[in-house]
Amino acid sequence: MTILVTGATGTVGRNVVDQLLTRGADVRALVRDTAKANLPAGVATVQGDLLDIDAVRGALSGVSTLFLLNAVVPDEFTQALIVLNAAREAGIERIVYLSVIHADVSVNVPHFAGKFGVERMIERMGMAATILRPAYFMQNDLTVRDVVREHGIYPMPVGAKGLAMVDARDIGEVAALELIRRERAAAPLPLDRINLVGPDTLTGPGLAAIWSAVLGRPVAYPGDHIAGFERNLRQFMPGWMAYDMRLMGERFLTDGMVPEAGDVERLTALLGRPLRSYRDFAAEAAS
């Protein structure tokens, strides 16, 4: 029984692969360049992208279970629908899809709205899937680590509502557990949704305080400057993506990413251990 992982070379996907391998799964990965994939021994690779229908069909051949992760790209929605339709065509009835928390609320944010559209397809088509809905990844803050350390500011516009930031390693482990659970079930399991959150809901000032404690010197939170956030992002990503991220930041300020009652307890029981904390992430990143 083979599990196909898309996005296998990224932050979350690689964690999914590693967690599956530790559980003895037969793993296949669809990657853009097999020569550069750098995946562990034992992972079968198929070269292609999610718009290459022939590569997708080849990668799905003989697969029992699918993990679908799409990067934030202009055609993310199309990619997801193509892969899910091809999976349905191949008779695959065991799926885990990586969406985003509150995809049904933040419908003006392009990459949230696209994921919600995929969720609607899965539900309306009666597909047997677990939809994972992660909050903001802690590992995203590796991109601002040098700013925090060198300039003493935490620059992400998190706001006062709070984000239940989740460690990508916890995401990968939950995804692997769900893939194994679905693969080993005697019959396809019903649709399920799981919010993936961290143990704490963190505000901008709260995150600055954590970095201050970790670094042993003051770190300030300069405020919720969304326009400046977009300008900074445009220095290293396309304008459309920077604007997408700005819209997400605006939702941070108005709504936050607050977990639902029971989310933390459900994940703790599923993993059999406490969730990784942002303080531990920051201490690891600072070193």
Stockholm file with secondary structure:
# STOCKHOLM 1.0

chainA/1-287         MTILVTGATGTVGRNVVDQLLTRGADVRALVRDTAKANLPAGVATVQGDLLDIDAVRGALSGVSTLFLLNAVVPDEFTQALIVLNAAREAGIERIVYLSVIHADVSVNVPHFAGKFGVERMIERMGMAATILRPAYFMQNDLTVRDVVREHGIYPMPVGAKGLAMVDARDIGEVAALELIRRERAAAPLPLDRINLVGPDTLTGPGLAAIWSAVLGRPVAYPGDHIAGFERNLRQFMPGWMAYDMRLMGERFLTDGMVPEAGDVERLTALLGRPLRSYRDFAAEAAS
#=GR chainA/1-287 SS CEEEEESTTSHHHHHHHHHHHHTTCEEEEEESCGGGCCCCTTCEEEECCTTCHHHHHHHHTTEEEEEECCCSCTTHHHHHHHHHHHHHHTTCCCEEEECCTTTTTCTTSHHHHHHHHHHHHHHHTTCCEEEEEECCBGGGGGGGHHHHHHHSBCCSCCTTTCBCCBCHHHHHHHHHHHHHHHHHSSSCCCCEEEEECCSSCBCHHHHHHHHHHHHTSCCBCCCCCHHHHHHHHTTTSCHHHHHHHHHHHHHHHHTCBCCCTTHHHHHHHHHTSCCCCHHHHHHHHHC
#=GC SS_cons         CEEEEESTTSHHHHHHHHHHHHTTCEEEEEESCGGGCCCCTTCEEEECCTTCHHHHHHHHTTEEEEEECCCSCTTHHHHHHHHHHHHHHTTCCCEEEECCTTTTTCTTSHHHHHHHHHHHHHHHTTCCEEEEEECCBGGGGGGGHHHHHHHSBCCSCCTTTCBCCBCHHHHHHHHHHHHHHHHHSSSCCCCEEEEECCSSCBCHHHHHHHHHHHHTSCCBCCCCCHHHHHHHHTTTSCHHHHHHHHHHHHHHHHTCBCCCTTHHHHHHHHHTSCCCCHHHHHHHHHC
//
